[in-house]
Amino acid sequence: MKKLIYLALFLLVTTSCKDFLQEDPASLMVDSNFYKTEADADAAIVAVYDGLNDQSNIFYRGIYLLAELPTDNAECGQGVANANIFALKNFTYGPVNDRIYVLYTAVYKTIANANIAIDKIPAIPIADAKKNRLLAEAKFVRALLYFNMVQLFGDVPLVLNQVTSLGDVNVPRTAAAKVYEQIVADLEFAEQNLDATNATGNVGRATKASATGLLAKVYLTLKDYPKARDKAKAVIDNAQFGLVDSYFDVFTPQNRFNKEIIFSIQNKGNTGASNGFAMALFLPRSTIPLPGGGTVAGNSADVPTVEFYNSFKTGDLRKNRTFFTEYDAGAGKVTFRPHWYKFFDPSAIANLGEGTLNYPILRYSDMLLTYAEALNEIGGPSTESFEALNKVRRRAYGKPVATANATIDLQGLTKTSLLDAILDERRWEFGFENQRWFDLLRTGKLISTLQAKGITAIKNYNLLFPLPQRELDVNKSLTQNPGYTN
């Protein structure tokens, strides 16, 4: 399987760099004559980022189906027809689940792209600074993907080089601790070698702050709270970044490059090729009329739970940015059950594959809440931990971020109650951003929280997802996570 992945990736990388309609046999790209020039190196990194943009399989929906849908945030809407998706929500899934398989293989395809770049770029004659920056970008993406994989599956095959022979295919699972060591090593290299800022031509690429911010989250997951605190604080103190005044404006198409975004998946949109942010799955189904006739082609597949919708407190402005229950597309207002609204792009109302919004992976508010959580774990509630949390809260209620507000600010909580408050805040702040599963898993509250909400089918072994059976059939070196059978 991995040989097929490699061949598919190689074709993707090479055909993206030449006009394949041009008859030029001399330009036929093979491994021996590609990866020779600076342009080849640039193309290799574009292929790495392009893998992240595979939103149906990775960001946003692939991980959504494992990190948002099974939680108290989301449920299956009327547009879901795939029994494997219902199984994920109902905790009846097993190793034979096409959605798990699609995510797993898509991630490894993109990791393979990163590995090819990391192996090949060192031999290309490029200035050292740029060479190291390109390698750092590939390592950042590899670290990001392995971070998601190790949280979802535990021990996973740690593939760090280009697959070139059958002997490289049957890779056994690597202990999670070793995978995390590699994640940290990749991010430390990225932190040292990525650009500090993105010039116009590099907008959307990972920067030093992207690596630092991701390290903060990795260390928080590893319960290395002093390092999590320090890395989060480094981003918080970076003058490039800050909270956008209005939560609503973080996600508007015209403001998709804003000071709150530390790293996001890029979507172009408005190209006529339906290569933008795909919105059909989370918009209402045949409900919103269009001025020229017909209705918005939503599918109501990915929808929030009503409990999540109702959990927002009075005055929390995030509610009306995260969800919507009515809309007028120009042919009259209609109402419907709560649907996700955060990534809705009105300019693509008639062509839902042309959304221009990016998908955020790291935001400034995440660093504030990471910092608050790390401080609380180190020494309990403190002035600093409350202030970091309260800045996020003030913005949520439309108050000046830097000014104390007695009606909004939290204070006087115990260590346990402060952690609960941070988790609540993360839920309201990051709904539909695929963080809920990871937050509950990291804090040991996944099972108890879901069971308290009536999701009683979850069992202890569901803390990890099963490796796809197809992978075990092909790679006899793999073993399955406990609790799962065919």
N, C-alpha and C positions, 0 to 999 in steps of 0.2 A: 504493500500500500504506500509506503513512504517513497519508494522509487517512482510510483505514479505521481505522487505529490510533487516530488522534485522536478520531474519532467514537465508537469503542468506549470510549475512556477518558472522554470527556465524559459518556457515558451512565452509566458506572460511578460517576463522581464525583457526578453530579446525583441519580441514583436512590438513592444511599446516604444522602442527606440528607432525603428525604421518603418517606412511606409511599405507595408507588406503587399500593396497593390503594384508597386514599382517593380518591373522586371529587371532584376540586377543580380544574377547568380553569384557574382563575386562578393555581394554583400551578405550572403547567407550567414546567419549568426549561429555559431556553435561555441561550446565552452572554450575551445582552444584559441579562438580569435576574438572573443568578447572579453570584457573586463581589461581593456588595454588603455583606455583614455579616461580623461577627467569626465567626459560626457557619459561614458559607460558607468562610472562610479555614481554619478548623479542619478542615472536611470535606475541603478540598483536600489538606491535609497527611496526613490519614488515608489518602486514596487513594494517596499516594506510598508510605507505609509498607506499605500493603496489597499494592502491587506487589512489594515485597521478600519478602512472605510467600508468593509464588507458588512454593512449594517444588518442585513437579514440574518447573517450567521454569527457575527461577533457583536460589535457595538452598532446599534443599541439593542436589537431584539434577541440575539443569541444569548447574551448574558441576562437580559431581562427575564427570559423564560426560566432561568435558574435562580436569579438573585432578587427578583421583584415579585414575579407571579406567585411563587409558593408562600410568600409572606402575607402578613395582614394588610399589605398595601394594595394588592391587586387580585383580580379574579378573571375567569374566562368569560368574555362577553358572548353575545348571540352569534357573532361571526366566527367563532372557533368551531372548526369541523374535525380537526386532527385529534384523534384519541390520545396520542402521545402528549399533547399539551394538557388535556384534562388530567392525565396521569400525573403530570408534574404538580399541578395544583392540588390534587387529591392524595399525594404521597403514595400512589400505587405504581409508580414507575419502577423499572428494573433495567438491566443492562441492555435490553433490546428496546431502545427508545430513539427514534430518529432525530429528535431535537437535541438530545445530548450528543449523539453521534455527529451531527452537523456542526455544533459548536466546537467539539473536541478536534475534529479534523481541520476545520477552518483555522483554528488557533495554531495548530502545528504547521499548516501551510504557510502562515505568516511568519512563524518562528523560522521555518526553513528559508524563507526569503531573507530574513535578518542574518541567518547563519551564512548564507552565500555571500552576502555583502561583507560580513566580518572576515570571512576567509579570503575573499578575492581582492578587496580594496587595498590591503597593505602593499601589494606588489605593483599597484598602478602608480605611475610617476605623477604625483600631485604634491603641492606644498604641504608640509607636515601639519600645519594648523588646520587646513581644510580636511586633510585625510583623517585626522583625529576627530574632527567634528562629525564627519560622516559616520565613522565607526561608532561614535558616541550616540548618534541618533539611532542606529541599528540596535545598539545595546540597550538603549532606553526602551524601545518598543519590545524587545525580547524580554526585558525585565517586567514590563507592564503586563505582558501576556502570561508569563510564568507566575506572576503574583496572583492573577485571577485563577489560574489553573490549580495552584497549590492550595488555595483556599477552598475551591470547589471539590477537588478530587483527592487532596492529600498527597501522598507519594505519586509522582508522575515521572515518565521518562524524561531525563534531562539531556536533550540533544543540543550540542553546542557547535557542531560543525556540519558542513555540507554533506549530505548523504550521497556517496559516489559508488557504493557497491552493496551487494546483497548482505555482506557481513555487517553493514552499518544499520540494517533495518530492524533487527530484533533487539531493541534496546530495552532492558528491564526498567522497572520503576526505581527511581532514586528517592532516598529518604527525604522527607519534606525539609528537614533541617539543612541538608546539603543544597536543596533547591533554593532555599532562602539565602544561603551563603552566596550562591551565584547571582541571585537577584541583587543583593547588596553590592557585590563586586561590580556588576554591570552598571548600577546606578552611581556608584562612586566614580567610576571611569567617566560616565556621562556628566556628572556634576563638574568634573575637572575640565572637560573638553568641549562641552556644548557652548554655543554662543550665549552671552549674557542677555542679549536682546535680539529680536527678530527684525532684520531689515525688511523693506517692502517686499523683496523677492522671496523672502523666507517666512512670511507670515504663516502661522499655523504649525511650524515645526517646534519640536521640543527645545527648550532652553535649559540653562543651568537651574533655574528655579523649578522647572518641571521635574528634574531629577531630584532636587532637594525636597520638594513637596511629596513626591512619591516615596522617597526614603522615610519621611516622617510617618506616612501611613504604614509602611512596611514595619518600621520599628514599633509603632503602636500595636500592630498585630502580633509582633514577637514579644510584646510586653517589656521591651527595652525602653521604658518610659523616659529616662533622662535624654536618650538620643532622639526619641520622638519629639520631646519638648524642644530640644535645641534646633532640630531641622525645621519644625513648624515655625519657631520664632524667627529663624533666618528668612523665611519667606514673608512672614508678617512684617518684618522690618525692611523688606525690599521696597524701595520707593516706587517701583514700577506698578505695584499692585495695591489693591484696596477694595473695599466694598463699593459697588455702584449704589448711588443714593436710593434708587427705587428697585426693589426686587423684580418688578415687572420688566424693567428695562434690561435686565441681565440676558433675557431670552428673546428680545425683539430682533428681527432679521437685520434691520439697519444698524444694530449695535452689537453684532455677533463677535466683533473683536473689541473687547472692553477690558478694563483694568482688573476685573475680577477673575478672568479666565487665565489660569496658569497653564493648562493644556486641554485641548479639545480635539475631537475628530472632525475633520473638515468635510463640509458638503458644499458642492458648487451650486447646483440648481440653475434653473432658468437657461438651460442649454438646449431644450427640446429633446434630450436623450434620456429623460427620467433618471438622471444620475445624482439627484439631490437627496435631501432628507425625505424618506418615504413616510407619508403620513396616513395612508389609507387604513392601516390596522387599528389605529387608536381614535379615529374620528367616527361620529355617529353614522349609522347605517341607513341610507335612503331616507334621511330625515330633513336635512337642510336644503330648501329649494334654491335653485340658481336662477338668476334673472332671465337667462335665455331658455329656460325650460330644464326639466330634469332636476336631479338632486346631487349634492356632493357625494362622491363615490366612496364614502367611508364604509368600514366593515364592522365596527364595534367588536373587534376581537380582543384587543388589549385594553382593559378598562380597570379603573380603580374600584376598591371596595367602598360601599356606602359608609362603612364604619370609619375608614380613613378620611373620607370627605367630611364626615361629621366631627372628627376629632379636633379640627382646627378651632382655636379659641376665637371668641368675638373680637373683631378688630385686627386679626392677623391677615395682612394683605396678601400673603403667599397663597391663601386659599383660592382666590380668584385668578391667580396666575397658574396654579398647578392644575386646576379643573375648570370646566365650564359646563353649564346646564342649559344655556340658551345661546342662540346666535342668529344674526341676520346677515345673509350673504348678498343682500340687495333685493330679495324677493319676499321679504317678510320674516319677522322673528318667529322662531320655533323654540320649543323647550324639549328637554330630554333628560334622561338619568345622567348622573355625573360621568363625564369623560375626561381623559387627559387633555390638557390645553397647553401645557408648558412649551411644547415645541411646534405649535401650530403656526404656520406661515400663511397669512391671508392672501398673499400674492399668488400662491399656488393652489387656490381653492378649486380651480377647474382641472388641475393636473397635479395630483397628489404625490407624484414622484419627483416634483421639481422644487421641493422646499429648500430654502437657502440657509436654514439654521445649522449651526454646528452642534455637536454633542459633547457636553463638558465632561471631562474626566477628573480634572482637578480645578477647584475654585478656591478663591481666597477665604470664603466662609468656612470651607472645609479645614483650612489651616487654623483658623481661630478655634473651631470646635475640637480639632485634634490637640491643639495646645492646651485647651481647657481640660480635656480628658487626661492628658499626660500629667499635667500639674496635679490634678485631683488624685491620680493614682500614686503619685510620688509622696505628697504630703497632705492630702485631703483638701477641703475647700480653702481657697485663699482669695485675696483681693484680685490677684491677676487672673485666676481661673474664672471668677465671676465676671470680671470685666470682659474677657474674651467671649464668654457666652452671651453676655448682655449686649455687646455690640451687634451680634447677629439678631438678637431679639428686638433691639431698638429699630433696626432697619426693617424688620418684618412688620412692625406696627407703624411705620412711617415717621419715626422720630429721629432726631439728629443722632448719628451714631456715636459721636464722641462725648455726648452730654448725658450725665446720669439722669435717670427718669424713675422716680419712685413707683409709678404705676406699672412700669414694664419690667424693671430690673428684678432679678432674683437675688436673694441673699439669705444668709442664716441657715443654709441647708447642711445636712450631714454629708459625709462622703458618699454614702449609698444613695441618698436622695439627689445629690448633685449629679451622679452618674446617670440616674434615671432621667433627670431633667435634660442632660446633654443628649441622651438617646432620643427623647421626645423631640428635641430641637432638630436633631439630625433627620428625623423622620419627616418633619414638616418642611425643612429646608431642602432636602434632596429627594423628595418624592419623584418617581419616574427617572431617576438618575442611577438606578441599579446599585444602591448602597445598603438597602435595608437588611438583606440577608447577611452581608458581611459584618455590619454593625452588631447585629444580634449574635452572630456566631462568635465574633471577637470577644464579646463581653460575657459569653456563657449564658445568654438569656434567650437563645433562639427557641428552644423547646418550650420553656415555661411561658414565654410571651405568646406563642402561637396557640398553645393549649388553652391558655386563659381566654383567648378569643374564639374558642370553639373549634380550632383546627386540631382535633385530637388524633388524627391518623399519623401524625409525625412520630417517628421512633428515634431512639438514640443513634441508630446506624445511619439515619438520614442526615446527620451532620456532614457527611461526605456523600457526593453523588457517585453512582457506579461508573466504572470505565465501560465504554461501549463494547458490547459483545463482539462486534465485528473486529475491533482492534485485538481482542484476546484470541480470536480465531486465527488472525493473521500472524500475530506476534506471540509465539508460545512462551516467551520470557515474561510476559505480563501475568500478574495475579489480580484477582478482583477484591474490591473493598468488602469487608465483612458485612453480612446481612443481606446480600443481594444474590439472587439466583435467577436463572432464565424463566 
